């Protein structure tokens, strides 16, 4: 899975660029007991990526929200540089709640109860939901226009040939592709919203596989990009076709993404947003 419990993963460095204009794309920030010692304060760190799909709902991956320590709190930041915001907030000091509140807006996590599912359908989808006051604070701090979701089964209706002819783009806060060093591979960077071109590879019932080979002038996703959007350009408009879930370990070749137009995804999402 391309989530991370530490600030480690982001859009690949090759063929990628910052995305300050994409303020609907944000970082999932967690406040939790990182060392299992109740005597020490909670840690505040960014963990995954996601997208605002309404004024009060942030779409991400279930593996980013499930299995956290008891008492974990979830926040969303739509800042371009969330790691910089966390560093600055830590420097100001205060309680973990104060540090986290300066970085993002707190919401409540809801994960698909079917997660982790199986290979055919992982149900790896979740949302962070905000009440009216939290949603107003989020919009005041970072004005945004919610992402557009596809209509039911739209990718299948288009078909593989049409999908291959379209422009695809992945976004996220994740780390860079693997770098070889004396102690093995590491993934530097992360914490800044980036975007990169990707290309269609294959489609099945719940997954879209996207190519991200540098040799083809593509970029791609890496650790920390989990839950983040993969947009397809349809008639000049970006549509959030799928969310990043996993890929190859060094982040060189494939981004495996969860379709947002499937029955499974829509059955979950319809509880929180009006769907096209």
C-alpha positions in Angstrom: 0.0 0.0 0.0 1.3 3.5 -0.8 0.3 5.0 2.5 2.9 5.8 5.1 3.0 6.2 8.9 5.8 8.7 8.5 6.4 11.6 6.1 7.9 9.4 3.4 6.1 9.1 0.2 5.1 11.4 -2.7 4.6 11.9 -6.5 7.7 10.7 -8.3 10.4 13.4 -8.9 10.7 12.6 -12.6 8.3 14.4 -14.9 6.5 16.0 -11.9 5.8 19.5 -10.9 4.2 21.3 -8.0 0.4 21.7 -8.0 -0.4 24.8 -6.0 -3.6 25.4 -8.1 -5.1 22.0 -7.1 -6.5 23.1 -3.7 -9.1 20.4 -3.7 -6.3 17.9 -3.2 -5.1 17.7 0.3 -3.1 15.8 2.9 -4.4 13.5 5.6 -2.8 14.5 8.9 -3.0 12.2 11.9 -2.5 12.9 15.6 -1.7 9.6 17.4 0.3 7.8 20.0 3.2 6.9 17.7 5.4 5.1 20.3 2.7 3.3 22.3 3.8 5.2 25.4 0.9 7.2 27.0 3.4 9.2 29.0 4.7 10.9 25.8 2.7 13.3 23.7 1.0 12.3 20.5 2.9 12.8 17.2 1.4 15.0 14.5 2.3 14.0 10.9 0.9 13.8 7.4 0.2 10.2 6.3 -1.7 10.0 3.0 -3.4 12.1 0.3 -7.0 12.7 -0.6 -9.5 15.0 -2.4 -12.4 17.1 -1.4 -15.4 15.7 -3.3 -17.9 18.1 -1.6 -17.6 21.0 0.7 -17.6 18.7 3.7 -16.2 15.3 2.5 -12.6 14.3 1.8 -12.0 11.1 -0.1 -9.0 8.9 0.7 -8.1 5.2 1.2 -9.3 2.9 3.9 -5.8 1.7 4.6 -5.0 5.2 5.6 -7.6 5.3 8.3 -8.1 1.7 9.6 -5.8 0.1 12.1 -4.6 3.3 13.8 -3.8 3.4 17.5 -6.8 4.1 19.8 -7.5 7.8 20.1 -6.1 8.7 16.7 -7.5 12.0 15.4 -7.8 12.9 11.7 -7.2 16.3 10.2 -7.1 17.5 6.6 -4.8 20.2 5.2 -5.2 21.7 1.8 -1.8 23.5 2.0 0.7 23.2 -0.8 3.5 22.3 1.7 2.0 20.3 4.5 5.4 19.2 5.9 6.5 22.8 6.1 3.2 23.6 7.9 3.8 20.8 10.4 7.4 21.9 11.0 6.3 25.5 11.6 3.6 24.4 14.0 5.9 22.2 15.9 8.3 25.1 16.3 5.5 27.2 17.9 4.9 24.5 20.4 1.8 23.7 22.4 -0.3 20.5 22.8 -0.6 18.0 20.0 -4.2 19.3 19.5 -2.9 22.8 19.1 -0.2 21.8 16.8 -2.6 19.8 14.6 -5.3 22.5 14.6 -2.8 25.0 13.1 -2.0 22.5 10.3 -5.4 21.3 9.4 -9.1 20.9 10.2 -10.3 18.0 12.2 -13.0 15.6 10.9 -14.4 12.1 11.4 -13.1 9.1 9.5 -15.5 6.6 7.9 -14.1 3.6 6.1 -15.8 1.0 3.9 -16.8 -1.8 6.3 -15.9 -4.3 3.6 -12.2 -3.4 3.8 -9.8 -5.2 3.3 -11.9 -7.2 1.0 -10.1 -9.4 -1.5 -8.0 -9.0 -4.7 -11.1 -8.6 -6.8 -12.4 -5.8 -4.7 -10.4 -4.4 -1.8 -13.1 -1.9 -0.6 -10.1 0.3 0.1 -12.0 3.5 0.3 -12.7 6.0 3.1 -13.8 9.5 3.7 -13.2 12.2 6.3 -16.4 14.0 7.0 -16.7 17.5 8.4 -19.6 19.2 10.2 -20.9 22.6 9.0 -18.5 24.6 11.1 -15.5 22.5 10.2 -16.4 22.7 6.5 -16.7 26.5 6.7 -13.2 26.7 8.4 -11.7 24.5 5.7 -13.1 26.7 2.9 -12.0 29.9 4.6 -8.4 28.7 5.1 -8.1 27.1 1.6 -10.7 28.1 -1.0 -11.4 25.2 -3.3 -13.8 23.7 -5.8 -14.7 20.1 -5.1 -13.5 17.5 -7.6 -15.9 16.0 -10.1 -16.7 12.3 -9.8 -17.6 10.1 -12.8 -21.0 8.8 -13.4 -21.8 5.1 -12.8 -19.6 2.8 -14.8 -18.3 5.7 -16.9 -14.8 4.2 -17.4 -16.2 0.9 -18.7 -18.5 2.9 -21.1 -15.6 4.7 -22.5 -13.6 1.5 -23.0 -9.9 0.8 -23.0 -9.1 2.3 -26.4 -10.7 5.7 -25.4 -9.2 5.6 -22.0 -5.8 5.1 -23.5 -6.3 8.1 -25.7 -7.1 10.4 -22.8 -4.8 12.5 -20.7 -4.3 11.1 -17.1 -2.8 12.9 -14.2 -1.9 11.7 -10.7 -1.6 14.1 -7.7 -0.3 13.7 -4.1 2.0 14.5 -1.3 4.1 11.3 -1.5 7.8 10.6 -1.7 10.0 10.2 -4.6 10.9 7.0 -6.4 13.5 4.7 -4.8 17.1 5.9 -4.6 19.9 3.3 -4.2 22.3 3.9 -1.3 24.8 2.0 0.8 22.0 0.8 3.1 19.6 -0.1 0.3 16.8 1.9 -1.3 15.3 5.0 0.3 12.4 7.2 -0.7 13.3 10.9 -0.2 11.1 13.9 -0.1 7.3 14.1 0.5 4.9 16.5 2.1 4.5 18.8 -0.9 1.5 18.6 -3.3 2.8 17.5 -6.7 1.3 16.4 -10.1 2.5 14.2 -12.9 1.3 12.6 -16.1 0.4 8.9 -16.1 -0.9 6.7 -18.9 -3.7 4.1 -19.1 -2.6 0.5 -18.9 -5.6 -1.7 -18.0 -9.1 -1.7 -16.5 -11.1 -4.3 -14.6 -14.2 -4.3 -12.4 -12.7 -2.1 -9.5 -9.2 -1.3 -10.6 -7.4 1.0 -13.1 -3.8 0.2 -13.7 -1.7 3.3 -14.8 1.7 3.3 -16.3 4.3 5.7 -14.9 7.5 4.9 -16.7 10.1 7.7 -16.8 11.2 6.5 -20.3 7.8 7.4 -21.6 7.9 10.9 -20.2 5.5 9.8 -17.4 5.6 10.4 -13.7 3.7 8.5 -11.0 2.7 7.8 -7.4 4.8 6.6 -4.5 4.5 6.3 -0.7 2.1 8.8 0.9 0.1 9.3 -2.3 -2.4 6.6 -1.2 -6.0 7.9 -1.4 -5.0 10.6 -3.7 -6.7 11.4 -7.0 -6.0 10.1 -10.5 -7.7 12.5 -12.9 -8.8 11.8 -16.5 -9.4 14.7 -18.8 -12.9 14.4 -20.3 -14.0 17.2 -22.6 -11.5 19.6 -21.0 -12.6 18.8 -17.5 -10.7 16.8 -14.9 -12.7 13.9 -13.5 -11.6 12.0 -10.4 -11.6 8.5 -12.0 -9.7 6.6 -9.3 -7.7 6.8 -6.1 -4.1 5.6 -5.6 -3.8 2.4 -3.6 -0.6 0.5 -4.4 2.1 -0.1 -6.9 5.6 -1.5 -7.3 7.9 -1.1 -4.3 10.5 1.2 -5.9 7.7 3.3 -7.5 9.1 3.0 -11.0 6.4 1.3 -13.1 2.7 1.0 -12.1 0.1 2.9 -10.1 -2.7 0.6 -9.1 -5.8 2.7 -8.5 -9.4 2.1 -7.1 -12.2 3.1 -9.5 -14.7 5.7 -8.2 -17.3 4.8 -10.8 -17.8 1.2 -9.7 -20.8 -0.2 -7.9 -18.7 -0.9 -4.8 -17.2 2.6 -4.6 -20.5 4.3 -5.3 -22.4 2.2 -2.7 -20.0 3.5 -0.1 -19.8 7.1 -1.3 -23.6 7.6 -1.7 -23.8 7.7 2.1 -21.9 10.9 2.1 -22.3 12.8 -1.2 -24.7 13.2 -4.1 -23.3 11.2 -7.0 -23.6 12.0 -10.7 
